[in-house]
């Protein structure tokens, strides 16, 4: 998984590069993001560990029934581990970048910070987030609360 995540970081899609240019180096509200980050059995596109918020970018292949079910399972697992999952269609990021960034910032500013996942966690290790109360709900691909 560690090598796969590293490969994904070196071979990002154009849309991932576009969003990364706006959120890297604490450019978005001072929040730290990591890209192609390993959490349990999944590699997420982006994560703000401090706020336990995952950002997933979805292309057209995510519109079919199989991917929709896989996305639901993935989101469910991440939420059960205390992560909020924000999903955006690639075309939303391309054609409405500013609105996507504003939505992400609003969510982060309104999310209570959580204690660190583990002290001195090595890069590439699998996050084993503690179980929190009820899952935190994210937003739909259209940016509406779910």
N, C-alpha and C positions, 0 to 999 in steps of 0.2 A: 504494500500500500504506500509506503513512504516513497519508493521510487516512482510509482504511478502518479502520485500527487506532484512530485517534482517535475515529471514529464508534462503534466497538465499545465503547470505554471509556465513552462517554457514554450508551450504550444497553445496559448490562449486564443479564443475566437476573437474576431474583430469587436464584437459587442462587449465581451469581457474586458478587452483592452480599453475600450471607450469608458466604461464605468470605472475601471481601475485608475485611469488617469485622473478622475475626479475625487476618488475616495482615499487614495494612497497618501502616506506621509501626513496623516491627521488633517487632511484638507477639508473634510466634511465635519464641521463642528468640533474639531479636535479629537474625534474618535479614531481609535486605532483599528484598522482592518487587516485581516490576513486573507490571502487568496488560495484557492485550491487546498483547503484545510481538511485534514482527516478528523472526523468525529465518528466514533464507533466504527460501523462498517461502511461509512459513506465518506466521500470527499465532496465537500460543499464548495460552491463557487467563491463565496466571500463570507467572512464571519467577523463580527465585533465581539470578541470574547468577553470584554468588560460588561457588555449589555446582553450577552448571550442571544445575539440576533444574527440569524443566517440570512443571506441574500442569495437567491437562486434565480438564474436567468434561463428562460426556456425558449427554445426555438419551436418551429412548427411540428417537429417530431413528438413533442409533448402533448399534442392535441389528440392523439389516438387513444383509444380506450385502455390499452395495455400500459402505456406510459402514464396515463392519468391515474390508474390504480397504483402503479409503482411510486408515483409522486405522492399520492395520499399516504401510502405506507411509510415512505421516507419521512414525510412531514410529521406523521403521527409519532414515529420513533423519536425524532428530534424534539418535538414538543413534549413528549413524555420525559425527556431528559432536561427539560427546563429551557429549551431554546425557542425563541420566537422565529418563525420562518416567513420571510417576505419573498414572494415570487413575482417576477415581472417577465412579460413577453419580450423577446429581443426587439421587436419593432417598437415597443413602448420606450425602451432605452434609446434606440436610434432616433426616433422622431419626437420624443418628448423628454429628453434627458433632464432638463431642469425640473420638471414636475416629479420625476422619479427621485431625483436627489432631494428635493424638498420633502417628499413623502418619507424617505429613509430617515432624514434628519428629524422630522417630527416624531417618528416612532422611537428613535433613539433617545430624544430629549424627554419623552414621556415614559421611558422604561426605567424601572428602579434597578440600580446596579446590584449585581450579585457578588458574593465573596469569590475570591479566586477559585478556579477549579481544582488546582493542586499547586503546592509550592514548587517553584523552579522547574516547571514542566519543560522537558526537552522538546525541541521542534520535531514534528513528525510522529510523536507518540500519540497513541489513541486516547482521546478524551473520554473519560468515564465520569460523566457529570452526575452529581448526586440527584436522586429523585426529589422533586419538589412537589408541592401540592397539586392542584389540578393543572392540566396543560395550559400553556399560554397560547392564545389564538393569534394567528398572523393576519395576513390580508390576502384577498384573492388576487388572481393575476390582473384583474382590472383595477386593483388598488382599493377595493371596498373592504370594510371590516367583515370578517366571517365569524 
